[in-house]
């Protein structure tokens, strides 16, 4: 590869960006960086009826969060702009006219009713295809069946029309896909796709081929759902005389539901309780009603963990390595190692990646997440203790927000207690030990080490002839309100003797064992 590699990510601003779309962007980015090439962001907004306000900004924010920064695009600029298709309408017109002039495309004046009638006739005849194609086009109202004078008359009168591509009658279209090897499609299976709609806007098919050519795209890396359109695009390149500079194609596998049955959708995420979008968004759903789209960012996933997880959904490095920085992904990535089969979505694996990246962070880095939450909650804190708290909690959390949700007891005295634990562990024997321990702590220096806290407790237990296991959960309950957590003696050291003594006394005074069945 040379530094002439140019790829593009070309989303439509129609709502939230599915993580499958973000994976497509990521693979384009990795491929471009691997070969010292250029990645373009192009907004494909030719279908104005589906345009959604805010969707373009959502796409850009999603890419930014994942660390995917295009070299050219609506914000970055570049020599091949504009990078929104709605701003390139005049460009497409000349190429549509070129296809008309060369006989590769034609005007079609058929009404909706006439098209419906065609489909009904084909259905009644039990035809193999219900398409507007090389056979049926000769039964319809278009510039292939009307005289030149009639066509000119209709155009001059402003009669609505579309421009359709004239698919060759009998031809094999061969595509050497970089993921799927050779794909061969016979032209008889294709219909005469609309290239220019009645509103004058190009369809995806014409616009993306023209833009890819003019922007000198060398590799089209896109989702598997576009594979059926690839033969049409190859024919368009030929018809426009661009076959010699046609980009190479690579069609990526689908992201599948966790059980492997079908494409991963928002409904699957809502049903199973996990996000399928990079960041939160509020957009119209399929019914047109406002819907909330939950994102990985707001669910607590670190961008580097998310990128690592997503990269391995459909690609593998050929080694046992699982943790990759974005820079390492660039070095290792290759289209040849992308799988043909769809990739099952495993949210537990995503959590595991998040946990691994949390473990790699320093307590100082983690404390920034905790400080943000403490400020949101308007809770006072001792800054010099935060890194100790984060260090203690680090191995026990999957998400940064859990520093707060699982560690609130470091900042707030418990006022409620685990009732099941009370019933099992809040015994007279435990209360006796806790009373003695509370008294000893009250007389100790407030600054206490974990070792000193353990020694004081051990001495009391030895004197009373009680084993440590008899009282530890009751002691934890009194201090944290919970039955589990990090090392209890470290917690005592962080809280200090005075605070712990107060909490134990509060528990002794307020915890009651229920007598109900």
N, C-alpha and C positions, 0 to 999 in steps of 0.2 A: 504494500500500500504506500501511497505517497501522501503528501500534505494537501492533495487536491480532493480528498474525501469530504463530501458535503452531504449531510443528512438533515431531515426535518421532522419535527413533531407538529402535527397539524390538527389540533382538536377543534371541535365545533362548540361555540359558547351557548350551549342549550341547557345548562344546569350544572350540577355537581360533577366533578371529574372522578370517575370510578378508578379504583387502584389499578385495574388492568390497563387503563389509559396512562396512568403514571408510570407503570412498568414499561410501557412502550417508549415513553419519553426517556426513561432511565437507560434502556438498552441503546437508544439512539445516542444518548450522551456518552455512554461508556465506549461505544464503537468509535465515535468521533474523536474522543480524547485518546483512545488507544492508538489511533492512526494520525494523530496531530492534525485532525480535520476540523470542520466547522459544523456546529449544530444550529439550526434555524428554528425559531418558533413562528409558525404561521397560523393565523386565526381564520378558520374556514367558516365564514358566516354568510355564505351565499343564500342559505335558506332562511330568509328574514322572518318567515312565519314561526320559526322555532327559536328565534333569538331570545335570550333571557338576560335582562339587565343584571349586571354584577357578575355574570358567569366568566367573562374574560379575566377580570381581576382575581376571581377565585382560582382560575387555572394558574395564573402567574404566581399567586401566593403559595399554591400547592407546590409548584416547581421550586420556588425559593426555599420553602421549608425543607424540602428533600435535598437541597444543595445542587439542584440541576439548573445551571445558569446558562441560558442560550447565548450564543455569540452574536446572533442577528435576530431581530424581531421587532414588534411594535414599540417596545421601550428601548431596546438596545440599538435600533437603527441598523444600517447596513447598506451595501451598494445595490441590492436587488429589491428594494421596497417599492411600493408599500407592502406591508406584511399582513394586512387584513384583506381578504378577498373582496369584501364589499367595496373597497377602495380601488379595485382593479377591474371594474366592470368593462371599461372601454377596451382594455387589453384583450379580453376574451372574445369580444365581438369580431375582431379582425381574423381570428383563427377559425371561428365558426363560419365566417364568410369564405375563408380559404377552403374549408371542407365542402361547403355548398358548391363553390366554383369548380372543384375537382370531381364532383359527383360522388363524394364520400359521405355526404349528408343531404338531407332533404327537408323541405317544409312539410309539416303535417297540420291540417286544419280540422281534424276530427274533434267533435264535441264530446263531452262526457257521456252523453246518451248514446252516441255512436260507438264509443269504446265499450260501453257496457253491453250494447247489442252484439258486438263482435265476440266478447267473452261468452255471452250466452249461446251464440251459434256454435262456437267451438265446444262448449260444454255439452250441448245437445248432440253434437256429432261425435262425442267421446274422443275428441282429439287428444293427442299426447301432450300438447302444449296449448295454453290459453294466452299466448304471447302475441305481441305485435312484432312480427318477424319477417324473414325473407319471403315467406309464403303469403301471410295474411296482409302484408302491406299493400299488395296489389289489389286488394278488395276495398281499400280505404281511401279517404279523401286527402291526398297529398300531392306533392309536386312530381311524384313518379307516375301518378295516374291521371293528373289533370294536365291540360295543355299549358304551354308557357304563358299564353295570353291570359288564361284563366287564373293562373298563379299570380301574375302581375296585377290583375284586376283585384284579387282578394287582398293582396298586400297593400295596394294603393287605398283600398277602402278601410284599412285598419282592422281587418278581420283577425281575431285572435289566432295565433299559431304557436307551435313549438318547433324546434329543430331537432330532428332525430338522426342518429348515426346509422349509416347503411351497412349492416353486418354482411360480410361476404356469405354467399350461399353454401359453399362446400369448401371448408378449409380447416386444417388442423392448426391450432394455436399452441405453440410449445413455449413453456416458461421454465427456465432453470432457476428454481427457487433455492436460496442459500440455506434454507432450513429443511425443505421438503424434497430437494432434488428436482427431477424433471416432472412437470405437470403438463398434461396434454388435454386440451379441450377442443371439441369439434364445434365449428361455428353454428351448426344447426341447433345447438342447445341454447344459443344466445338470442336475446331479443334486441330490437332496434331501440336502444336506450335514448332517452331525451338528453340532449346536450345543452339546449337553451330553453328555459321555461317561458311560459306566456307573458311573464312580467319582465322578460329581457335578461333575467339573471341566469348565469350558467349553473348547471348542476355540478355536483361534486366531480363527476367523471371528467368533464371537459376542464374545469378550473384546476383540478389537481395535476392533470397531465401538463397543461400549459405552464402552470407555476413551477412544477418540478423541472421542466425543461429550461425555462427562463432563469430560474434560480440555480441552475447547474447542479441539481441534486444527483449524486452518484449512486446512492443506495436508499431504497425505500423500505424502511423497517416498520412494519405495522401489524395490526392484529389479524388473526386468522379469519375474522368475519369479512375481511376485504379480499380474501382469496378468490371468491367467485367473480369479483369485478376485475381481477388482474388480466384475464384474456381480452376484455374490452379495452383496457388501458394499453395493452400491447398493440392492438389493432389501431388505436388512436395515434400512438407513436408512429406506426408505419404510415398511416394516412396523412400525417402532417410532415412526413419526410425526416423524422427524428430517430429512426430505429438505431442508427449508428451511435447515438449518444444516450440511448435509453438506459435508465438506472437499473441496477441489479435489485431484485426483489427478495425480501425475507419476511415471511408471514409467521407471526409468533403464535404459540399455542394459547388456548383459552385458560383462564383461571376458573377452576371448577369448584363446586360446592364441596364441603368437607367429606361428604360420602361419595364424591366423584360423579354424581348423577346430574349433569347439566351445568350450565354457566353460573358462576357466582353472581348473585344479585343483591340489591338492597333488601329485598324481602328476606333473604337468607340471613343477612346480618341482623335485621330487626328480630327475626324469629329466634336466632341462636345467641343473641346478645353480644355481637361484636361489630365494629365498624367495617365498612367496605369502601370508605372514601378517605383520602389523606387528611383533610381538615374539615371542620364543621361548616355547614352551609345551609341556608334556607332558600329553597327554590320550589317552583311548581313541580308536582309529581306527574305521573303518567295521566292522572285524571284531571290535571290542571289545577288541583287544589294545592295550597301551600303545604310543603312537607319539610321536615328537618332531616338533614343528612349528617349522620354522626361521623366524626373523623378520628383517625389514629392520634393526631396531635393532641386533641382535647381529652382523649382517653388515657393519656399519660405515656405514650410511646415516644422515646427519644428518636430524633430524625435519623441518626446513624444506625440505630437498631432496626428501624423500619426499612431503611434502604437495604441493609444487609439481608433482612428477611425476604423482601420483595425480589431482590436480585436472584435468589435461589429458587424462586417459584417459576421454573421453566428453564433454568440454566444451571449447569454444574461445572465446577472447575476441574473435575477429573481427579481430585485428591480428597483426602479426609478433612481438609481445612473447612471450617464453617464460619469463622469470624473474619470479616474483611472490612477494612476501611474503604471509603470511596476511592481513594488512591490505589489501594490494592485491587479493587474490583476492576479499575481501568487497566491495570497491568495484566490481569488474568483473563479478562473477558474475550470471548470470541463467539461469533455467530455459529460456528461449527459445533459448539457444545450446547446449543439450545435444543431442547427436546421437541420432538414432533407432537407427542401426546400432551394433553392438557395436564395442568398441575393442580392437585388437590390443595385446597386452602386449609391450613392447620393453624388455628388461632393460638393453640398452646405452644406451638413452635415460636410464634411471634412473641409471646410472653417470655419464653426462654431467652430469646435474643435480647429482649429489653433488660432482663435480669443480668445477663452477661455484661452488657454495656454499663449498667449501673455499678456493677462490681469493679469496673475499670476506672470509674471516676474517683477523684480524691474527695475526702470528707469536706474539703473547702468548696469544691464544685457543687457537691450535693447540698451544702448549707444554703446556697443561693435559692434553691427551690423551697427550702423550709422557711427562710426569711420572708419570701414572698407570701406564703400562706399565713404566717404569723401576723404580718402586716394587714393582710386581708381580714383576718379575724380580730384585729386590734388587740393583740395579746402581747404583753411585755415579755421580754426575754433577756437572758444574759448571754451576750454575743460570744464570750469566750468559751461557753459550754456547747455551742451548736455543733462544732466539728466533732466533739466527743460523742454527742448524741447521734450524729450521722454515721460516724464510724461504727457505733454499736448497732445501729439499725440496718446498715448497708447490706448485710448478707441475708436479711429477712424480708426484703421488699422486692416487688416486681416493677413498681412504678414510683416515680419521685413523689407523687402526692401522698403515698403511703407513709412517708416520713411524718406527715401530720396525722393522717387517719389512724395509723398504728402506734403513733408516739405521742398522742395528746397528753398522756399522763405525765410527761416530763414538764408540762406547763400548767396543767389544770388538775387540782385535787379530785380524785374520784368521788362522786356522790351516789353512784349506783354501782352495784356489785353483781357479779355472775351468780345467779341464784342456784344453778345446778352445783357449782363449786361450793357454795355455802353449805348446801345440804350434805355434801360429802366430806368437806375438809374443815369446816368451822366448828371444831370440837372444843370441849372444855380444856383439854390438854393443850391444844394449839393456843387458845386464849391465854392460858397461864404463861406459856413461853413468850407470846407476843407482848404481854404486860411487862414481863421482866426485861425484854429486849428494848421496849419503848423507854423504860426508865433508864437503862444504861446509855442509850443514844442521847437522851435528854441531858445527861451529865457529860457527854463527850463534846469534843470540839466539833463545830459545824462542818469544818473541812475534814473529811474522812476518806481514806482510801478503800478500795474494794477489799483488800486483804484485811484491813482493820475491822471493817464491817463483818466480814466472815469470822474473824477470830472472836469478836465479842459474842456473836451468836453461838459459835462452837462451844465457848466456855459455859454459856448458860445451859446449853443442851447437855453437856457433860455433867454439870452439877445436878440437873434434874433427871438425868438418866433417860433422855428422850432422843430418838434418832432424828437426823436431819429431815428425812423424808416425811415425817409426821407433821411438819410445820411449814415446809417451804411454800406450798401452794397457798396456805392460809396467809402467810406473810406477803406473798406476791399479791394476793387478793386485796389485802389491806392497803398496799402501797399503790397499786395500779388499777384495781377494780377488775382485773382480768386474771385468767388462769394460765396464760402463756405470754412469752415475750423474750427479749434478750436477757443476758446475764443479770440476775437480780442484784448481786453485790455491786456491779458497775452502775446500775440504776441508783442504788442507795448513795454511792459515791458522788454521782452527778447531782442528785437532789440535795444532798447534805443532811447531816444528822438531825438538825432542827426540823426541817420539812418532813422527813421520814417519821420522826417521833410524833409530830402533829397528826400525820395521816394514820398511823397505827392507832393513836388514841381515838381519833374520829371513828375508825372502823370498830374498835372495841365498844364504843358507846352506841353505835348505830346499826351494826350488822346483827340481824336477828335470824335465827334458824326457823323456817316455817314449820308449823306443826300440822299443816293440812296435807292430805294424801294426794 
